[in-house]
Amino acid sequence: MNIKADLHIHSCLSPCGDLSMSPSLIVSRLKEKNITLAALTDHNSCLNNPAFASLCKKENIMCLYGMEAQTAEEIHVLCLFSSLNEALNFGDFIYTLLPPFMNVPEKTGDQVYVDEEENILGEVEKYLITSAGITIEDLVKEVHNRKGLCIPAHVDRPSFSLSSQFGCITPGGWDAIEVVRLDRDPPLDTLNYPVIFSSDAHYSEHIGRRWTELEADEKNIILPSGDVNLEELKKALQKKIVRN
């Protein structure tokens, strides 16, 4: 089966995004855009994933859970899990590694998590757009130990990326890399990692503006639990290698 995937979406929990980006609105836009696999990836938190999970399942949208973590090197990395509980546990772990800088909503934006009906359940106290006290090398190990996927985000951007911080795309235990554009001069050296495109949506109109088409076995992509089979997803990602 062909899967239209957008694996990098922010909600109202990310202070740099639109407060209207509730999980309910996001899932509605995913349906309109015919996105069949999506991931909610707020900055350094997974707290809007429970509502997202429930709403996706109602609309028959396959979903992954996780965050866009910011490492000690100020690199953004998509950390994706098939299990909601594993994602939430990982979110608790990352939160303990964030510095004690409190969010000031009127200056830096709201950080709210909500239920399926958009009722506010709470607000995260620590400012989320900051670096967790973990290196990118240790982050990869932690995610893989928890049976997740680790994908450096927007690797070709001039900030918060592998290329901005290290000068190029570096070797690592990446399951894929997220690229904004491949038509660059000189060409981007992707080191033969699978390449994905995602919207990095912070506003509803951005959802699905960039996406990746994946080919997967329809019978095996969903586990009996209803979760996405990451082993099958990895096979699909391997077909997205761009040979340099």
N, C-alpha and C positions, 0 to 999 in steps of 0.2 A: 504494500500500500504506500501511497505517497502522503507524506506528512508535511504540512505547512507549519513551521515552528518559529515562534518568537520567544527567545529564552532570556530576555533582559527587559523587564518592565518594573517601573517604580509605582508605588501607591502613595496615598496621603500620609503614610508613615515617614517618607523621605522628605526632609524639610525643604529641599530644593525643588520639590514637585508641586503640582497643583493640589490644593486641598480637596477638590472635587473627585480626585482619583481614588475612589473607593473600590474595593474588590468587586462590588456589584457593577459599577460603571465599567470597569476593566473587562469583566467577563462579557458584558453586553457588547462592547466594541470588538472583542475577540470573535464573537459569534458573527458580527457584521462583516468582519474581514476574512472570514473562513479560516481562521487560525485554529489548527486542530491539536497543537501541542504548545503549551505556554509555561513560563516560569515567572513567579513573582520574586523580584530581587531587590528589595529595598536596601539602603545603605546600612550595613552592620546590624541588621535586625530581621527577624522572621515573623514578627508578631501579627502581621496581617495575613499570613498564610492559612490559618484555620478557616477563615471566612472564604478565602480564595479557593481552597480545596473543595469545600462544600458546594460552592456555586459552580465551579467547573464541572463537577460530577453531575450536577443537575442538567447541564447543557451538553454533556457528552464531550467535553474538552479534556484531553489528556493533560495532566499538569505535573510539574516538578516544583519543588519547594526549596527556598534557600535565600541567599542574600548576595549583594555585591559588597564583599569585604574589602576593607582598606588596610593594607599591610604596613609594617613599620617603615618600609621603603616608599610609602605613599603610592602604591600600585593597587589598582582596582582589580579584583578577581571575582568572577562568578563562581559561587559555591552551591552546587545543585544536588538535591537529594530526592530519591523516590519515596522515602518514608517521611510523612509529616512530623512524626515524633522525633525522628533523628534530626530533622531540620530545626525544630524548636530547641532540642538539647544543644545543638551546635550554636544556635543563637544565644542561649544562656551563657555558653562558654565564651563566645566572643565579647559579650557585654562585660564580663569580668575583666577583660583585657583593655577596655576603653579607658582613656584617662578621665579623671573626675571633673570634666568640664560640663557644667549644666547648660541645657538648652534655654535660650531666652526667646520664646516664640515670636514676640513682637519685633525682634531684631533678625533672627535667623530662620524663622518659619516653624510651623506646627509639626509635631511628630506624634500623630494620633493613630491608634489602632482601633478597628471597628468590627462590628458583627455583620452578618449578611444583610441586615436591613439598614446599614449605615449608622447605627447607634454607636456612639463613642464609648469604648470600653475602658480606655485609659490613654495616657500620654507618656512617652518615654522621657525620662528625666535627663540622662546624659545626652550631650550633643552627638548625633550619629555620624556626621560627616567629618570624621577624624580618624587617625590611624590607631588600629589596635596594636597592642604590644606583642606582635608575632611577626616573624620574618616570612617572606613569601615561601621560602624553602620549608619552614615548619608548618605553614598553612596548608601546603599541598599534602604533606604527610598526615596532618590532622583530618583533612577532608577525606582522603583515601582510606584512612583507618576507620572512618565512619561510613565507608562504602558510598561516597559521593563522587561527583564529577567536579573537576577543577579547571576553569576556563579563564585565562587572563582576558580582561575586558578591553575593548577598543584599543588594541595593541598599537595602532598606528596614529593615535591622537597625541598632541603635543603636551599633554598633562595627564597625570595619574595612570600611566601606562608603562608597559615594558620598554618601549622605545624612548619614552621621555625620561625615564629614570636610569636606564641602562645603556641607552644609545642605539639599541637594536632589539630584535626579538631573540631572547636567550633560550638555551635548552632548559628543560625542566620536565616535571612529570605531568605536563598538560594533557588533558583529554581532548582538547581542541583549543583554538585561539579565536577570539572574536575580532573581526576586522570591519572597519567602516567602509574603506574603499580598497580595491585591488588595482585599479587603473592608475598607478603612480609611476612617476619617472624620477629616479630609477625605480624598477619594480621592487615591491616589498618582498624580502626574503622570509618566507613563512616556515623555513626549516622542515618542510614536509609534514607539518602538523595539520590535522583536519581544520578547515576554516569554516566558521559560521558567520552569518550576518544577523543582527538583532536590532530592534528598534531603539533600545535604551529610552523608552518612552517615559516622560515625566508629565505629559499632557495627553488627553484622550485622543487628540487628532494625530499623535505620533505613533500610536499603537499599530503595528504591522507596516510601518513605513519602510522598514528593512526586515527581511525574514529569510529563512533557510528552508529549502525543500529537502526532505530526507526520505529515503526509501527503507522501509522496514517490513519485517514479516508480520502480517496482520494477526496471525494466530498467536504469536509469541510476544508481541510488544507490550501487552497488558498482562500482568500477573493475576492469579486467582484472587488476590487481595484487592484488586482494582488499581494497584500502583503500577507505574511505568517500569518495565523491565530494563534496567540500566545496561545489562549485558547486550541486549538487542539494540539499544540506543547507541552503544559504543560501536557496534558493527555498522550501523547506519552512518555514524560520524566518520568512520574510516573511509567511506566512499567520497568524502568531501575534501580529500587531500589535494592541494594544488601543487603540482610539481614545479619547482623552480629551475 
